[in-house]
Amino acid sequence: MASIKDFKKIFVYTSLITPLLLIGLEITTRVFILIVENNQVNLPNISTNMKSLNKKTSFDMITGWRHNCNQKFLNKDFPDDVVCNRHGLVKTPFSSIDRKPSAFGILLLGNSVAMGEGLYSRNNADTFASQLEYNLRKEYDNIDLINAAYSGFNSWQEHAETTRYLNSSFLYHDLPDINLIVSFGGIQDFWGFLKLLVNPEYLSDSNLNYRYANGLMIHPSTISYFDNLKSIHDGNIINAINGLFLSIYENSNLFKFGNVLYKNLLVGNSSSLDKSFISLELSESKVFNNLESILSNRFSMDYKEYIMIRDYFVSSVVRNISANSVLIGDRNYLFVYAPTFFSTLSTEKSAFNDKYLVGGIGHLVDSKKYRFEIYEREMKLIEADYRNALLKKLSSIKSVEVLDYSSTAEGTDWFLDYSHLNQFAASTISKKLTEDIAEYIQINKLNSQEN
């Protein structure tokens, strides 16, 4: 029979050996992960999933979040590996070494569409921003485009990022003075509008009050994140313990590798951005062809309430864009409403698209349901109504030049999902925007000498 002394020995040995064993496993797993990520072994599915688990976002006090560019091991052929400059801005082909008086600076704003999500490989060469700068420099060799877009940024965050740039660029020789601002996107604010339709209680919920601006600025979860950090600093033990376990889970190589094995062995590899993987076919269900019927059956909302929410949200977006448009002077701001999968749905494909539900957007609209049910054809009508209301109001602002690219894409096969462009689409649309920017520069006589 074991004595108390024996139990003490077992406890001591276990207390010493277990941490050492875990440390050894962490180191071994980390080395293996680095080998896989750098494609030194032929495990393509595991390599892709390992990279997809890299932490891509970091907390930012000004915009709420931004890209985590602290990646030392980059595979330039992997579409999720973003290359950033020393300021944390997504790298474009050309970068000024010294601030030259003749340089024409263009600040590109937007969400992940403008940022170039899905096209980061080859040192960002194929992203929308890179192709736009490349085409522009063929027209004007003094163009220096700064890609200040980031995934999830709405119009308020674009304004905050612009202000950050203008306050910071004076101190850095590789950041040009800005002569023109181009906001390319529109879909991120649409997701925000849809969020209010799915959750109309957000406009009356006491938890989303003045402090949270009813969720129209940064996401309330970002504010809650900072509140949790503050509570830990103030001595909240429960939040501190939760934060510790969350940090271990997110940073542990063992957990990361376990998740990858789970995806490959039990779930299967579903890392593709192809929209067909998230479309759900329910051909027997009824599809509604007018806005009032869609609102009544999909949102339990009447048209009057919808108009109130739409106008309220559009006014907020217009305020953000209007405020941003005057930061560097009149007529120096282009707003481009980019094409989306929904705006590209053509009438001749109606029968085909009527049977597909929109899928994979629950996180974008804060849907508490297992599946937010609305058909692609129905979403097209809502997106068109929102877009028309927004562009009509923006067109009345003298400091904003509006370009409606919503019908530019020639087919839904131009998209990786509901908003992100494939390489061909990014190339084609960047060429069109290059022509429009060049014409705009000529008409408004925007050049570095006059500014």
C-alpha positions as CSV (number, residue, x, y, z in Angstrom):
1,M,0.0,0.0,0.0
2,A,1.4,3.4,-1.0
3,S,2.3,5.7,1.8
4,I,1.6,9.4,2.0
5,K,5.3,9.9,1.2
6,D,4.9,8.0,-2.1
7,F,1.9,10.2,-3.0
8,K,3.9,13.3,-2.3
9,K,6.7,12.0,-4.7
10,I,4.1,11.3,-7.4
11,F,2.7,14.8,-7.0
12,V,6.1,16.4,-7.1
13,Y,7.2,14.4,-10.1
14,T,4.0,15.0,-12.0
15,S,4.1,18.8,-11.2
16,L,7.6,18.9,-12.6
17,I,7.3,16.6,-15.6
18,T,3.9,17.7,-16.9
19,P,4.9,21.3,-17.6
20,L,8.2,20.1,-19.2
21,L,6.4,17.6,-21.3
22,L,3.9,20.3,-22.5
23,I,6.7,22.7,-23.3
24,G,8.5,20.0,-25.3
25,L,5.4,19.2,-27.2
26,E,4.7,22.9,-27.9
27,I,8.3,23.4,-29.3
28,T,8.1,20.2,-31.4
29,T,4.7,21.1,-32.8
30,R,5.9,24.6,-33.5
31,V,8.8,23.4,-35.5
32,F,6.6,21.0,-37.4
33,I,4.1,23.8,-38.2
34,L,6.9,26.0,-39.5
35,I,8.1,23.2,-41.8
36,V,4.5,22.6,-43.1
37,E,3.8,26.4,-43.5
38,N,6.9,26.8,-45.6
39,N,5.9,23.8,-47.8
40,Q,9.0,21.8,-46.9
41,V,6.8,18.7,-46.7
42,N,4.0,17.7,-49.2
43,L,0.9,18.2,-47.1
44,P,-1.1,20.8,-49.0
45,N,-4.4,20.6,-47.2
46,I,-2.8,20.7,-43.8
47,S,-0.5,23.5,-44.9
48,T,-3.4,25.6,-46.1
49,N,-5.4,25.1,-42.9
50,M,-2.4,25.8,-40.7
51,K,-2.0,29.2,-42.4
52,S,-5.7,29.9,-42.2
53,L,-5.5,29.7,-38.4
54,N,-2.8,32.3,-38.1
55,K,-4.1,35.3,-36.1
56,K,-5.0,37.9,-38.8
57,T,-6.5,40.7,-36.7
58,S,-5.2,42.7,-33.8
59,F,-6.9,45.2,-31.6
60,D,-6.6,48.8,-32.6
61,M,-7.6,51.7,-30.4
62,I,-8.6,54.0,-33.3
63,T,-10.4,51.8,-35.8
64,G,-11.3,48.9,-33.5
65,W,-9.1,46.3,-35.3
66,R,-6.6,46.1,-38.2
67,H,-4.4,43.5,-39.8
68,N,-1.9,41.6,-37.7
69,C,1.2,42.0,-40.0
70,N,3.7,40.4,-37.6
71,Q,4.2,37.4,-39.8
72,K,7.9,36.4,-40.1
73,F,7.3,33.3,-42.2
74,L,5.5,34.2,-45.4
75,N,4.7,32.0,-48.3
76,K,4.3,34.4,-51.3
77,D,2.2,31.8,-53.1
78,F,-0.4,31.5,-50.4
79,P,-3.5,33.8,-51.0
80,D,-4.0,34.6,-47.3
81,D,-0.4,35.8,-46.6
82,V,-0.7,39.6,-46.6
83,V,2.6,41.6,-47.0
84,C,2.5,44.9,-45.1
85,N,4.9,47.9,-45.0
86,R,6.5,49.1,-41.9
87,H,3.3,51.1,-41.0
88,G,1.1,48.1,-41.1
89,L,-0.5,49.2,-44.4
90,V,-1.0,46.5,-47.0
91,K,1.9,46.8,-49.4
92,T,1.5,47.9,-53.0
93,P,4.1,47.6,-55.8
94,F,5.4,51.1,-55.6
95,S,6.5,52.9,-52.4
96,S,8.2,56.4,-52.1
97,I,11.6,56.4,-50.5
98,D,11.5,60.2,-50.0
99,R,8.5,62.5,-50.0
100,K,8.8,64.2,-53.4
101,P,6.9,67.5,-54.1
102,S,5.9,66.0,-57.5
103,A,4.4,62.8,-56.0
104,F,0.6,62.4,-56.5
105,G,-0.7,60.6,-53.4
106,I,-3.9,58.5,-53.6
107,L,-5.4,57.1,-50.5
108,L,-7.4,54.0,-51.2
109,L,-10.1,53.2,-48.6
110,G,-12.6,50.4,-48.2
111,N,-13.0,46.9,-46.7
112,S,-11.5,43.6,-47.7
113,V,-12.7,44.0,-51.3
114,A,-10.4,47.0,-51.8
115,M,-7.8,45.5,-49.5
116,G,-7.6,42.5,-51.9
117,E,-8.8,39.5,-49.9
118,G,-8.3,36.2,-51.7
119,L,-5.6,37.7,-54.0
120,Y,-2.6,38.3,-51.6
121,S,-0.2,35.8,-53.2
122,R,2.9,36.8,-55.1
123,N,3.7,39.7,-52.8
124,N,0.3,41.2,-53.1
125,A,0.8,41.7,-56.9
126,D,-2.7,40.6,-57.8
127,T,-4.7,42.5,-55.3
128,F,-7.2,45.2,-56.6
129,A,-5.1,48.0,-55.0
130,S,-1.8,46.7,-56.6
131,Q,-3.4,46.4,-60.0
132,L,-4.9,49.8,-59.7
133,E,-1.6,51.4,-58.8
134,Y,0.2,49.6,-61.6
135,N,-2.3,50.8,-64.2
136,L,-2.3,54.4,-62.8
137,R,1.5,54.6,-62.9
138,K,1.4,53.7,-66.6
139,E,-0.7,57.0,-67.0
140,Y,1.1,59.0,-64.4
141,D,4.5,57.9,-63.2
142,N,4.4,60.1,-60.1
143,I,1.4,58.2,-58.6
144,D,1.9,56.7,-55.2
145,L,-1.1,54.8,-54.0
146,I,-1.5,54.0,-50.3
147,N,-3.8,51.0,-49.5
148,A,-5.5,52.0,-46.3
149,A,-8.4,49.5,-46.7
150,Y,-8.9,46.7,-44.3
151,S,-11.3,43.8,-43.8
152,G,-14.6,44.8,-42.2
153,F,-14.0,48.6,-42.3
154,N,-17.2,50.6,-42.7
155,S,-17.4,54.2,-43.7
156,W,-16.9,55.5,-40.1
157,Q,-13.7,53.4,-39.8
158,E,-12.6,54.7,-43.2
159,H,-12.9,58.3,-41.8
160,A,-11.0,57.3,-38.7
161,E,-8.2,55.7,-40.8
162,T,-8.0,58.7,-43.1
163,T,-7.6,61.0,-40.1
164,R,-4.9,58.7,-38.7
165,Y,-3.0,58.9,-42.0
166,L,-3.2,62.7,-42.3
167,N,-2.0,63.1,-38.7
168,S,0.9,60.6,-39.1
169,S,2.2,61.0,-42.7
170,F,4.0,64.3,-42.1
171,L,6.5,62.4,-40.0
172,Y,7.4,59.7,-42.5
173,H,9.2,60.2,-45.8
174,D,7.7,57.1,-47.4
175,L,4.1,58.4,-46.9
176,P,3.1,60.9,-49.6
177,D,0.9,63.9,-49.2
178,I,-2.6,62.9,-50.4
179,N,-4.1,64.6,-53.4
180,L,-7.1,62.2,-54.0
181,I,-9.1,59.9,-51.8
182,V,-10.8,56.9,-53.4
183,S,-13.3,54.9,-51.3
184,F,-14.0,51.6,-53.1
185,G,-16.7,49.3,-51.7
186,G,-20.1,50.0,-50.2
187,I,-20.9,46.4,-49.3
188,Q,-19.6,46.7,-45.7
189,D,-22.1,49.4,-44.8
190,F,-24.8,47.3,-46.6
191,W,-24.0,44.5,-44.2
192,G,-24.4,47.0,-41.3
193,F,-27.8,48.0,-42.7
194,L,-28.9,44.4,-43.1
195,K,-27.8,43.9,-39.4
196,L,-30.4,46.4,-38.4
197,L,-33.1,44.7,-40.5
198,V,-32.3,41.3,-38.9
199,N,-32.1,42.9,-35.4
200,P,-34.4,45.9,-35.3
201,E,-34.3,45.8,-31.5
202,Y,-30.8,47.3,-31.8
203,L,-32.4,50.6,-32.3
204,S,-34.3,50.4,-29.0
205,D,-32.1,48.0,-26.9
206,S,-30.7,49.8,-23.9
207,N,-27.4,47.9,-24.3
208,L,-26.8,49.7,-27.6
209,N,-27.3,53.2,-26.5
210,Y,-25.4,56.5,-26.8
211,R,-22.0,55.0,-25.8
212,Y,-22.2,52.4,-28.6
213,A,-23.8,54.8,-31.1
214,N,-26.4,52.1,-31.7
215,G,-23.7,50.0,-33.4
216,L,-23.2,52.4,-36.3
217,M,-19.5,53.0,-35.6
218,I,-17.2,50.2,-34.5
219,H,-18.8,46.9,-33.5
220,P,-20.0,46.8,-29.8
221,S,-18.0,43.7,-29.3
222,T,-14.8,45.8,-29.8
223,I,-15.9,48.1,-27.0
224,S,-16.7,45.2,-24.8
225,Y,-13.2,43.7,-25.5
226,F,-11.6,46.9,-24.2
227,D,-13.9,46.9,-21.2
228,N,-12.8,43.4,-20.4
229,L,-9.1,44.4,-20.6
230,K,-9.8,47.3,-18.3
231,S,-11.7,45.1,-15.8
232,I,-8.7,42.7,-15.8
233,H,-6.4,45.6,-15.1
234,D,-8.7,46.6,-12.3
235,G,-8.5,43.2,-10.7
236,N,-11.5,41.2,-12.0
237,I,-10.3,37.6,-11.4
238,I,-13.0,35.9,-13.4
239,N,-12.2,37.9,-16.6
240,A,-8.5,37.4,-15.9
241,I,-8.9,33.6,-15.8
242,N,-11.1,33.6,-18.9
243,G,-8.5,35.8,-20.7
244,L,-5.7,33.4,-19.7
245,F,-7.5,30.3,-21.1
246,L,-8.5,32.2,-24.3
247,S,-4.9,33.3,-24.8
248,I,-3.7,29.7,-24.3
249,Y,-6.3,28.4,-26.8
250,E,-5.5,31.0,-29.5
251,N,-1.7,30.8,-29.2
252,S,-1.1,27.1,-28.4
253,N,0.6,25.2,-31.2
254,L,-1.0,22.0,-29.9
255,F,-4.5,23.4,-30.1
256,K,-3.8,24.9,-33.5
257,F,-2.5,21.6,-34.9
258,G,-5.5,19.7,-33.3
259,N,-7.9,22.0,-35.0
260,V,-6.2,21.4,-38.4
261,L,-6.4,17.6,-37.9
262,Y,-10.0,17.9,-36.9
263,K,-10.8,19.9,-40.1
264,N,-9.0,17.4,-42.3
265,L,-9.9,14.1,-40.8
266,L,-13.4,14.7,-39.4
267,V,-14.9,17.7,-41.3
268,G,-12.9,17.7,-44.5
269,N,-11.2,20.6,-46.2
270,S,-13.7,23.4,-46.8
271,S,-11.3,26.3,-47.1
272,S,-12.4,27.4,-50.5
273,L,-13.9,30.9,-51.0
274,D,-16.2,29.6,-53.7
275,K,-19.7,30.8,-52.9
276,S,-21.2,27.6,-54.1
277,F,-20.0,26.0,-50.8
278,I,-22.3,28.3,-48.8
279,S,-25.4,28.4,-51.0
280,L,-28.3,26.3,-49.9
281,E,-30.7,24.9,-52.4
282,L,-34.4,24.8,-51.4
283,S,-36.2,24.8,-54.7
284,E,-39.7,24.0,-53.3
285,S,-39.9,27.2,-51.1
286,K,-41.6,30.4,-52.3
287,V,-39.4,33.3,-53.5
288,F,-40.9,36.8,-53.1
289,N,-40.5,39.2,-55.9
290,N,-41.4,42.6,-54.3
291,L,-39.8,44.4,-51.5
292,E,-42.9,44.6,-49.2
293,S,-43.5,40.8,-49.4
294,I,-39.8,40.2,-48.6
295,L,-39.9,42.5,-45.6
296,S,-43.1,40.9,-44.3
297,N,-42.1,37.3,-44.7
298,R,-38.3,37.4,-44.1
299,F,-38.0,40.2,-41.5
300,S,-41.6,40.4,-40.0
301,M,-41.4,44.1,-40.8
302,D,-43.7,46.5,-42.6
303,Y,-42.6,48.9,-45.3
304,K,-42.9,52.0,-43.1
305,E,-40.5,50.6,-40.5
306,Y,-38.1,49.5,-43.2
307,I,-38.0,53.0,-44.7
308,M,-37.3,54.5,-41.2
309,I,-34.4,52.1,-40.7
310,R,-33.0,52.6,-44.2
311,D,-33.1,56.4,-44.1
312,Y,-31.6,56.4,-40.6
313,F,-28.7,54.2,-41.7
314,V,-28.1,55.9,-45.0
315,S,-28.0,59.3,-43.2
316,S,-25.2,57.9,-41.0
317,V,-23.2,56.6,-43.9
318,V,-23.6,59.9,-45.8
319,R,-22.4,61.8,-42.7
320,N,-19.3,59.6,-42.6
321,I,-18.5,60.0,-46.3
322,S,-19.3,63.7,-46.3
323,A,-17.0,64.4,-43.3
324,N,-14.2,62.4,-45.0
325,S,-14.6,64.1,-48.3
326,V,-13.5,67.6,-47.1
327,L,-10.4,66.5,-45.2
328,I,-8.0,67.3,-48.1
329,G,-10.1,69.9,-50.0
330,D,-13.1,70.1,-52.2
331,R,-13.6,67.7,-55.2
332,N,-10.7,65.5,-54.1
333,Y,-12.9,62.5,-53.1
334,L,-14.2,59.6,-55.2
335,F,-16.8,57.2,-53.9
336,V,-17.1,54.0,-55.9
337,Y,-19.9,51.6,-55.2
338,A,-18.3,48.3,-56.2
339,P,-20.2,45.5,-57.9
340,T,-21.5,42.7,-55.8
341,F,-22.8,39.2,-56.5
342,F,-26.3,40.5,-55.8
343,S,-26.1,43.6,-58.0
344,T,-24.8,41.3,-60.8
345,L,-27.7,38.8,-60.8
346,S,-29.3,39.2,-64.2
347,T,-33.0,38.7,-65.0
348,E,-32.3,35.9,-67.4
349,K,-30.8,33.8,-64.6
350,S,-33.8,34.4,-62.4
351,A,-35.1,30.8,-62.5
352,F,-31.7,29.4,-61.6
353,N,-30.9,31.8,-58.7
354,D,-34.5,31.7,-57.2
355,K,-33.8,28.4,-55.6
356,Y,-30.7,29.4,-53.6
357,L,-30.6,30.8,-50.1
358,V,-28.0,33.3,-49.1
359,G,-25.5,31.5,-46.9
360,G,-22.5,32.2,-44.7
361,I,-23.4,35.8,-43.7
362,G,-24.7,35.2,-40.2
363,H,-21.5,36.7,-38.6
364,L,-21.9,39.8,-40.8
365,V,-25.5,40.5,-39.7
366,D,-25.3,39.3,-36.1
367,S,-28.0,36.7,-36.8
368,K,-28.9,34.7,-33.7
369,K,-30.7,32.1,-35.8
370,Y,-29.0,28.9,-36.9
371,R,-29.6,30.1,-40.5
372,F,-30.7,33.5,-41.7
373,E,-33.1,32.7,-44.5
374,I,-33.4,34.9,-47.5
375,Y,-33.0,34.0,-51.2
376,E,-30.3,35.5,-53.4
377,R,-32.9,37.0,-55.7
378,E,-34.6,38.6,-52.7
379,M,-31.4,40.0,-51.4
380,K,-30.8,41.6,-54.8
381,L,-33.9,43.7,-54.4
382,I,-32.9,44.9,-50.9
383,E,-29.4,45.7,-51.9
384,A,-30.6,47.6,-54.9
385,D,-33.1,49.7,-52.8
386,Y,-30.4,50.5,-50.3
387,R,-27.8,51.3,-53.0
388,N,-30.2,53.7,-54.9
389,A,-31.1,55.5,-51.7
390,L,-27.5,55.9,-50.7
391,L,-26.2,57.0,-54.1
392,K,-29.1,59.5,-54.5
393,K,-28.2,61.2,-51.2
394,L,-24.5,61.1,-51.9
395,S,-25.0,62.7,-55.3
396,S,-26.3,65.9,-53.7
397,I,-23.0,66.4,-51.8
398,K,-20.7,68.7,-53.9
399,S,-17.5,67.5,-52.3
400,V,-18.1,63.8,-53.3
401,E,-17.9,62.4,-56.8
402,V,-20.0,59.2,-57.1
403,L,-19.2,56.4,-59.4
404,D,-21.7,53.6,-59.6
405,Y,-19.9,50.3,-60.6
406,S,-22.7,48.1,-59.3
407,S,-23.5,46.7,-62.8
408,T,-19.8,46.6,-64.0
409,A,-19.3,42.8,-63.5
410,E,-20.5,40.8,-66.4
411,G,-21.4,37.7,-64.4
412,T,-21.6,36.2,-60.9
413,D,-18.5,34.1,-61.8
414,W,-16.5,37.3,-61.3
415,F,-16.8,36.8,-57.5
416,L,-15.1,34.6,-55.0
417,D,-18.2,34.9,-52.7
418,Y,-20.9,37.6,-52.4
419,S,-18.5,40.6,-52.6
420,H,-14.8,39.6,-53.2
421,L,-13.5,39.9,-56.7
422,N,-11.5,37.1,-58.4
423,Q,-8.2,38.0,-60.2
424,F,-9.9,38.6,-63.6
425,A,-12.5,40.9,-62.1
426,A,-9.9,42.8,-60.0
427,S,-7.9,43.3,-63.2
428,T,-10.8,44.4,-65.4
429,I,-12.4,46.8,-62.8
430,S,-9.1,48.3,-61.8
431,K,-8.5,49.2,-65.5
432,K,-11.9,50.9,-65.7
433,L,-11.3,52.8,-62.4
434,T,-7.9,53.9,-63.8
435,E,-9.6,55.5,-66.7
436,D,-12.1,57.2,-64.5
437,I,-9.5,58.5,-62.1
438,A,-7.3,59.8,-64.9
439,E,-10.3,61.6,-66.4
440,Y,-11.2,63.0,-63.0
441,I,-7.7,64.3,-62.4
442,Q,-7.7,66.0,-65.8
443,I,-11.2,67.6,-65.4
444,N,-10.6,68.8,-61.8
445,K,-6.9,69.8,-62.5
446,L,-5.7,67.8,-59.5
447,N,-1.9,67.8,-59.6
448,S,0.8,68.1,-57.0
449,Q,2.0,71.5,-58.2
450,E,-1.5,73.1,-57.6
451,N,-1.9,71.4,-54.3
